[in-house]
Amino acid sequence: MLDPGHGGENSGATSAITGHLEKDYTLDWAKRIKKLLSQKGWKVHLTRTDDHEIHLSERGTMANEWQADLFLSLHFNS
């Protein structure tokens, strides 16, 4: 399970170089990683697929419901 950090009103860090938001980078990265892993036969779920906030407790619940063997939370620093 890939967890693109932040989302919605919670934008995370702002890039010191580009000014883009962490929530956008994490979502883009999660979608790219999902595609690569899926091509290798992995079954991959994302905690979010668009720009909305999911609370931390919900993320853990989702992982349990999907019986995830791995939970990777993605974040960037500014």
WODAPE-V681507 format. One record per helix or strand of 2 or more residues. SS is the DSSP state (H for helix, E for strand). FROM is the first residue (numbers start at 0). TO is the last residue. If there is no record, write none. Layout:
SS FROM TO
SS FROM TO
This chain:
E 1 3
H 21 38
H 55 64
E 71 73
